[in-house]
Amino acid sequence: MKPIVVFQHTEVGQPGFVIPILESLGYRCEIIRIVDGQTVPETASDFAGLVFMGGYMSVHDPLPWIAQECALIREADALDIPVAGHCLGSQLMAIALGANVHKNIRSEIGWQDIVVEGGELAQAWWGEQEGSIIPTFQWHGDTFELPLGAVRIATGANCANQAFVLCDLHLGMQSHFEMTPELVELSLERNGAWLEREYATGNPAVTSLQETQRDVPARTRAMEKVLTRLYSRWVRNCKP
């Protein structure tokens, strides 16, 4: 069976719950650690699916691997190989498939709610009715526009485009559903100063340090359940 390949771009941007979920669904995973200097594979055809994790960089930064990953996404799309993206990963998907990525109206950091939309398709992915609220962990300053033909399946008060599906095959998620308690702690250790600066300005899309640290095990377990539902549908098209 071909593996699902997961791209890790930074230390903080680890796969978290992604690999245990995919393995529980019967798939073998391979990690490409861009953060450690590993190279982008030459072809998408060696894999059953592609997953792109987050990172502090912009999709517009002149990093060679960004263009290489975008080319891989386009090839996967042409071959009907499922692609999924988390935060930066969703922005890479958007720009690779012809949409724009730009600064959001404000940084979104900490625990934020998103709202299910997109009718029957969204319900099929989330397992939730239109209008349902899903708590998520956020950490981003940019946002994506929707690729041509994509359906937005979630929105938010501070960032309109929260998740999209393209061809009922590819899945882009602005949120960090993959977070474990350890990754939340690492995010605050590495980037907590950004959170505190934004919170001090009165940014309504940022939770306080205390709120961000509250009930982390329970909150991440809830996100793991959501992500399991999403990937259970996504792997339907991962061919061995």
C-alpha positions as CSV (number, residue, x, y, z in Angstrom):
1,M,0.0,0.0,0.0
2,K,1.2,3.5,-0.8
3,P,1.8,5.7,2.2
4,I,0.2,9.0,3.0
5,V,2.9,11.6,3.1
6,V,2.9,14.3,5.8
7,F,5.0,17.5,5.4
8,Q,6.3,19.1,8.5
9,H,7.6,22.7,8.0
10,T,8.6,23.8,11.5
11,E,9.3,22.4,15.0
12,V,6.0,23.7,16.3
13,G,4.1,22.5,13.2
14,Q,4.3,18.8,14.1
15,P,1.6,16.4,12.9
16,G,0.2,15.9,16.4
17,F,-3.0,13.8,16.2
18,V,-2.8,13.5,12.3
19,I,-0.6,10.4,12.1
20,P,-2.3,8.4,14.9
21,I,-5.7,9.1,13.3
22,L,-4.5,8.1,9.8
23,E,-2.9,4.9,11.2
24,S,-6.1,4.1,13.0
25,L,-7.9,4.3,9.7
26,G,-5.6,1.7,8.2
27,Y,-3.0,3.8,6.4
28,R,0.8,3.9,6.7
29,C,2.3,7.4,7.0
30,E,5.6,8.9,5.9
31,I,6.9,12.2,7.3
32,I,8.9,14.6,5.1
33,R,10.6,17.0,7.6
34,I,11.2,20.1,5.6
35,V,12.2,21.6,9.0
36,D,15.2,19.3,9.0
37,G,16.2,19.9,5.4
38,Q,14.5,16.9,3.8
39,T,13.6,17.4,0.2
40,V,10.2,17.5,-1.5
41,P,9.5,14.3,-3.4
42,E,9.6,14.6,-7.2
43,T,6.2,13.1,-7.8
44,A,2.8,12.8,-6.0
45,S,2.1,9.4,-7.7
46,D,4.1,7.5,-5.0
47,F,1.6,8.4,-2.4
48,A,-2.0,7.6,-1.5
49,G,-2.6,11.1,-0.1
50,L,-0.7,14.3,0.8
51,V,-1.0,16.2,4.1
52,F,0.6,19.6,4.6
53,M,1.1,21.0,8.1
54,G,1.4,24.5,9.4
55,G,4.3,26.9,9.7
56,Y,5.3,30.5,10.6
57,M,6.3,31.4,7.0
58,S,4.1,32.9,4.3
59,V,3.3,31.1,1.1
60,H,4.8,34.2,-0.7
61,D,8.2,33.8,0.9
62,P,11.0,32.9,-1.6
63,L,11.7,29.5,-0.2
64,P,12.4,26.8,-2.8
65,W,10.3,24.1,-1.1
66,I,7.2,26.3,-1.3
67,A,7.2,26.3,-5.1
68,Q,8.0,22.6,-5.1
69,E,5.2,21.7,-2.7
70,C,2.7,23.8,-4.8
71,A,3.8,21.9,-7.9
72,L,3.2,18.6,-6.0
73,I,-0.3,19.8,-5.0
74,R,-1.1,20.6,-8.6
75,E,0.1,17.2,-9.7
76,A,-1.9,15.4,-7.0
77,D,-5.0,17.4,-8.1
78,A,-4.5,16.3,-11.7
79,L,-4.1,12.7,-10.6
80,D,-7.1,12.8,-8.1
81,I,-4.8,12.1,-5.2
82,P,-6.4,13.6,-2.0
83,V,-4.6,16.6,-0.5
84,A,-5.3,18.0,3.0
85,G,-3.8,21.1,4.6
86,H,-3.6,22.5,8.1
87,C,-3.2,26.3,8.5
88,L,-0.2,27.1,6.2
89,G,-1.0,23.8,4.5
90,S,-4.4,25.1,3.6
91,Q,-2.9,28.3,2.2
92,L,-0.4,26.3,0.2
93,M,-3.3,24.4,-1.3
94,A,-5.2,27.6,-2.1
95,I,-2.4,29.3,-3.9
96,A,-1.3,26.1,-5.7
97,L,-4.8,25.8,-7.0
98,G,-5.1,29.3,-8.3
99,A,-6.5,31.3,-5.3
100,N,-5.1,34.2,-3.4
101,V,-3.5,34.2,0.0
102,H,-3.2,37.5,1.9
103,K,-3.2,39.1,5.4
104,N,-6.4,38.4,7.4
105,I,-8.2,41.4,8.9
106,R,-6.5,40.5,12.2
107,S,-4.4,37.7,13.7
108,E,-6.4,34.8,15.1
109,I,-4.7,33.1,18.0
110,G,-6.0,30.7,20.7
111,W,-9.3,29.1,21.1
112,Q,-11.9,30.3,18.6
113,D,-15.2,29.0,17.3
114,I,-15.9,28.2,13.7
115,V,-19.4,27.7,12.2
116,V,-20.4,24.9,9.9
117,E,-21.8,26.0,6.5
118,G,-22.0,24.6,3.0
119,G,-25.2,22.5,3.2
120,E,-25.2,18.8,2.7
121,L,-21.6,18.6,1.7
122,A,-20.4,20.3,4.9
123,Q,-22.7,18.0,6.9
124,A,-21.1,15.0,5.2
125,W,-17.7,16.1,6.3
126,W,-18.3,17.5,9.7
127,G,-21.1,15.2,10.8
128,E,-22.8,18.4,12.0
129,Q,-25.8,20.5,10.9
130,E,-25.4,23.8,9.2
131,G,-24.9,26.5,11.8
132,S,-23.2,24.1,14.3
133,I,-20.4,25.7,16.3
134,I,-17.0,23.9,16.5
135,P,-14.3,25.1,18.9
136,T,-10.8,25.1,17.4
137,F,-7.3,26.2,18.1
138,Q,-6.0,29.0,15.8
139,W,-2.6,30.6,15.2
140,H,-2.4,32.5,12.0
141,G,-2.1,36.0,10.4
142,D,-2.9,35.2,6.8
143,T,-6.0,33.8,5.2
144,F,-6.8,32.0,1.9
145,E,-9.4,32.8,-0.8
146,L,-11.3,29.8,-2.2
147,P,-10.0,27.9,-5.3
148,L,-12.3,27.8,-8.3
149,G,-15.0,25.2,-7.6
150,A,-14.2,24.9,-3.9
151,V,-17.0,24.9,-1.3
152,R,-16.5,26.7,2.0
153,I,-17.6,24.3,4.8
154,A,-16.8,26.6,7.7
155,T,-16.6,30.3,8.5
156,G,-15.7,32.4,11.5
157,A,-16.4,35.8,13.0
158,N,-12.8,37.0,12.6
159,C,-11.7,35.0,9.5
160,A,-14.4,34.2,6.9
161,N,-12.7,31.3,5.1
162,Q,-12.1,28.6,7.8
163,A,-12.3,25.4,5.8
164,F,-13.0,24.3,2.2
165,V,-13.5,21.2,0.2
166,L,-12.7,20.8,-3.5
167,C,-14.3,18.1,-5.6
168,D,-15.2,16.3,-2.4
169,L,-11.6,15.2,-2.5
170,H,-9.3,17.9,-1.1
171,L,-9.7,19.4,2.4
172,G,-8.2,22.7,3.5
173,M,-8.4,23.7,7.2
174,Q,-7.3,27.1,8.7
175,S,-7.6,25.7,12.2
176,H,-5.0,23.6,14.0
177,F,-7.2,20.5,14.7
178,E,-4.1,18.4,15.1
179,M,-3.0,20.0,18.3
180,T,-2.1,17.8,21.3
181,P,-1.6,19.3,24.8
182,E,2.1,19.1,24.3
183,L,1.9,21.1,21.0
184,V,-0.3,23.7,22.6
185,E,2.4,24.1,25.4
186,L,5.2,24.2,22.8
187,S,3.3,26.9,20.8
188,L,3.0,29.0,23.8
189,E,6.7,28.4,24.8
190,R,7.9,29.5,21.3
191,N,5.3,32.1,20.3
192,G,3.5,33.1,23.5
193,A,4.9,36.7,23.2
194,W,3.0,37.2,19.9
195,L,-0.2,36.1,21.6
196,E,0.3,38.4,24.6
197,R,1.1,41.4,22.3
198,E,-2.0,40.8,20.3
199,Y,-4.2,40.3,23.3
200,A,-2.8,43.5,24.9
201,T,-4.0,45.5,21.8
202,G,-7.6,44.3,22.4
203,N,-7.7,42.0,19.4
204,P,-11.0,40.1,19.7
205,A,-9.6,37.1,17.8
206,V,-7.0,36.3,20.5
207,T,-7.6,34.6,23.8
208,S,-5.7,35.4,26.9
209,L,-2.8,33.3,28.0
210,Q,-4.8,32.0,30.9
211,E,-7.8,31.1,28.7
212,T,-5.5,29.5,26.1
213,Q,-4.1,27.2,28.8
214,R,-7.5,26.3,30.3
215,D,-8.8,22.7,29.9
216,V,-6.3,21.9,27.2
217,P,-6.6,18.1,27.4
218,A,-10.3,18.2,27.1
219,R,-10.3,20.7,24.3
220,T,-7.7,18.9,22.3
221,R,-9.5,15.6,22.7
222,A,-12.6,17.2,21.3
223,M,-10.7,18.4,18.3
224,E,-9.2,14.9,17.8
225,K,-12.7,13.6,17.4
226,V,-13.6,16.3,14.8
227,L,-10.4,15.6,12.9
228,T,-11.0,11.8,13.0
229,R,-14.4,12.5,11.3
230,L,-12.8,14.7,8.7
231,Y,-10.1,12.3,7.8
232,S,-12.5,9.3,7.8
233,R,-14.1,10.9,4.8
234,W,-10.9,12.2,3.3
235,V,-9.3,8.7,3.1
236,R,-12.1,7.3,1.0
237,N,-10.2,8.5,-2.0
238,C,-6.7,7.5,-0.9
239,K,-5.9,4.7,-3.3
240,P,-3.4,2.0,-2.3
